[in-house]
Amino acid sequence: MANLDLYTKAQVYVNSALLAEEASVSIKRSTGAQQVKTVAKGFAGLSPGSPMCEISVSNAVPSADFELDPGQFMKDLEVVEVTIFAAGRTATSKGFITDDNFSHAVDTASKLDFTFVGQFPEWD
């Protein structure tokens, strides 16, 4: 008999407001470390860099209005806080929404994608 498990859902908040129309989210954390190579050793290790994260969100768009208009934060480079709840943990980062993209096509849901870059979060 196979072992069956329940798998996590995720919830996304921007400035403490739930994105109820969120259809997908991706969080990529990076150390920013640089490879150190030398003649004698070849690959010698890593030099610490600037840790950060990139969060991509895809939101469904109801006909009444956008749930979130990223442009309001983008135009003045306003700092926003993004929190993701998943697997019983929370990751929170402060940073900036750098771009967005609205799309619509026949036989597909209208969606608004946006990208956030910010501080490296821990899963607490």
C-alpha positions in Angstrom: 0.0 0.0 0.0 1.3 3.4 -0.9 2.0 6.1 1.6 -0.3 9.1 0.9 0.3 12.6 2.1 -1.4 15.9 1.9 0.6 18.6 0.3 0.8 22.3 1.1 -1.0 25.2 -0.4 0.5 28.6 -0.3 -1.1 32.0 0.5 0.5 35.3 -0.5 0.1 38.7 1.2 1.3 42.0 0.0 1.4 44.7 2.7 -0.7 42.4 5.0 -3.5 42.1 2.4 -4.3 38.5 1.2 -4.1 38.0 -2.6 -7.2 35.9 -2.8 -6.9 35.8 -6.6 -3.4 34.4 -6.5 -3.1 31.5 -9.0 0.6 30.7 -8.7 3.7 31.9 -6.7 7.4 31.2 -7.0 10.1 32.2 -4.6 13.7 32.0 -5.6 16.3 32.8 -2.9 20.0 33.4 -3.9 23.2 34.0 -1.9 24.7 36.3 -4.5 28.0 34.5 -3.8 30.7 34.7 -6.4 32.9 31.8 -7.4 36.6 32.2 -6.6 38.9 30.6 -9.1 42.7 30.6 -8.9 45.4 29.3 -11.2 46.8 26.8 -8.6 43.5 25.6 -7.1 41.1 26.0 -9.9 37.8 26.4 -8.1 38.8 27.7 -4.7 35.5 28.5 -3.0 32.9 31.2 -2.8 33.1 34.9 -1.9 30.1 36.1 0.1 27.7 38.2 -2.0 24.4 40.1 -1.6 21.7 37.6 -0.6 18.3 38.3 -2.0 15.1 36.8 -3.3 12.8 37.1 -6.3 9.1 36.3 -6.0 6.9 35.8 -9.0 3.1 36.0 -8.6 0.4 35.3 -11.1 -3.0 36.7 -10.1 -6.4 36.0 -11.8 -8.2 39.1 -12.8 -11.9 39.4 -12.1 -13.9 41.5 -14.5 -14.8 44.0 -11.8 -11.2 45.2 -11.1 -7.7 44.1 -10.5 -7.2 42.8 -7.0 -3.8 44.4 -6.8 -2.4 47.1 -9.1 1.4 46.8 -8.9 1.8 50.1 -10.7 0.9 52.0 -7.6 4.1 50.6 -6.0 6.2 50.6 -9.1 5.8 54.3 -10.1 7.5 55.6 -6.9 9.6 52.5 -6.1 7.6 52.1 -2.9 8.9 49.4 -0.5 6.4 46.6 -0.1 6.3 43.6 2.2 5.5 40.2 0.7 4.7 37.3 3.0 4.1 33.7 1.9 2.6 31.0 4.1 3.4 27.5 3.1 4.1 24.1 4.7 3.4 25.5 8.2 6.0 28.2 7.8 6.2 31.9 6.9 8.7 33.7 4.6 8.5 37.5 4.7 10.6 39.9 2.6 10.7 43.7 2.1 11.6 45.0 -1.3 10.2 46.3 -4.6 7.8 45.2 -7.3 10.0 45.7 -10.4 7.6 44.7 -13.3 4.2 43.5 -14.1 2.4 41.9 -17.1 -1.3 41.7 -17.8 -2.4 39.1 -20.3 -5.6 37.8 -21.8 -6.3 35.3 -24.5 -9.2 33.3 -25.8 -10.0 30.2 -23.7 -7.7 31.3 -20.9 -8.2 33.2 -17.7 -7.1 36.9 -17.6 -4.1 37.2 -15.4 -1.7 39.8 -14.0 1.9 38.6 -13.3 4.3 40.6 -11.2 7.9 40.2 -10.0 9.2 41.3 -6.6 12.9 41.5 -5.6 13.8 41.9 -1.9 15.7 40.8 1.1 16.6 37.2 1.7 13.9 35.6 3.8 14.1 32.7 6.2 11.3 30.1 6.4 10.2 30.6 10.0 
